[in-house]
Structure formats: C-alpha cells, structure tokens
Amino acid sequence: MNPEHSHLSKKERRQLRRGERIAAELHQTRRRFTRRIAVWSSVLIGIGTVVFMIVKLSTQPPASGVPVVPSRIEITPEDWIKGESGSKVVLVEYSDFQCPACGTYYPILKQLYKEFGDRLQFVYRHFPLEQHRHADLAARAAEAAGRQGRIWEMHDLLFEGQATWANQNHPEEMFIGYARQLGVDIERFRADLDSREGKKAVEEDRISGNRVGVNSTPTFFLDGVIIQNPRNYDEFRNLLQQAIESRS
C-alpha cells in the first residue's frame, strides 16, 4: 500500500484505484488514437505527394528534350524560309545565334542545302537562350535585316562572326557593320533593331518552341517531327536522303 494512502478508508482506496485504472485506460486510448492519427497522416501525405508528382510530370516537358508533340508543327507565312514550296522535305531549326553548338551545325546545314537544292526547304526559327546575353539582340538583328530582304545574308554573317561579337560587351555596332556590308538602309535597320515588331517576332518563335517542347539549341524538326540531332554531316545527309526517297 502506498504510505500516502494509509489514512484513506477501504472505500476511498477502492475509488482511488478505480480512478487510477480509468486514467490509465484513458491514457492508453489516447496513445492508440495518436498513433492512428500519425499513421493516417503519413498515408494522406504520401497520397498527396504522389498525386502532386503525377500532375507535375503531366504538365511539364519531358527532361529528355523529346517533347510530346500533339501534332506536326506547321510552316507559317511569318517563317523565314529558304527553298521552294514544292521541296521534298522541310527542315525546321530552332536556333540561337550565340550558341556554340548552333555555330557548329551552321556549315553543315549550309552544305546540306547546297547539295540538296530544291529538294530541301529550310526554315529558321529563333530560340535565344537566357544564358547567351547577346542572343536576343542577334535575333533582332536578323529580323531587322529580314525586313529589308537580307535575312539569310545576315544569318550567315552572324554565325560566321559568332566568335567575335559574342565576346563583345556591346555588339550592336558590329551588327550595324554587318548591315552596312549588306547594303541595307542603316537608319531603318537601327529602328527595326529595337522595334516592337522585331521583339515580338523573336518572342513568338520562342513561344512556339516552348509549346512543342524545345529546351535546347539547335533543335530540328524534319517534316514537322522532332529528330535527334545527327552527330555529323554524313548522318544528317543520310537522314535527309532517306526522307526524300520515302516521298518519291
């Protein structure tokens, strides 16, 4: 018997033991209830996490760079197009004038177009990457030249001079120098370089690329379907040749 309870009567001691028993049972009940709450909370959190990840994965482009394209991309009247409309195949490039990889593909594409001639239609779309600080300005320079009918000449100068202007703090004067080489109206070129229309054209290309899952440059679409970048000229040539032959 607890010495503290020695002064209690038998009835009082029974009531005390009963109260202690009830208190112990209540304590056990509360512990079981708390454990159940913890278990169900963990289950619900787990289910919520799974649902969140499913929704997130279903609404973002795949990390592999191969997008889920709802339909073939189509050529629009606003596109910069080189080649005849009746060409056997159409190659679309999303590109960045300051991107070293795009610069590596530039001579390959130029030689391919020269070799395939009217069997190949080439489309250039802007996709300036944020890490390339002059890429957007270079794209607008191409747009400005394009408004005076010299898009492809400016395209070539930008890629051929990439190693130089990409390292300048203010390459705008170099772009104006390119425009002078092309014989365009310089005042008009300057105005178009910073025009709302030029900025909008570049942004619309970027938006269209985001829509079809472009997340790196260059990204190519052959007859509207994304392709894995060929590793060299021969691979690219064979790919185009197979596409042409399949349509013959």
Secondary structure, 3 states (H helix, E strand, C coil): CCHHHCCCCHHHHHHHHHHHHHHHHHHHHHHHHHHHHHHHHHHHHHHHHHHHHHHHHHCCCCCCCCCCCCCCCCCCCCCEEECCCCCCEEEEEEECCCCHHHHHHHHHHHHHHHHHHHHEEEEEEECCCCCCCCHHHHHHHHHHHHCCCCHHHHHHHHHHCHHHHCCCCCCHHHHHHHHHHHCCCHHHHHHHHCCHHHHHHHHHHHHHHHHCCCCCCCEEEECCEEECCCCCHHHHHHHHHHHHHHCC
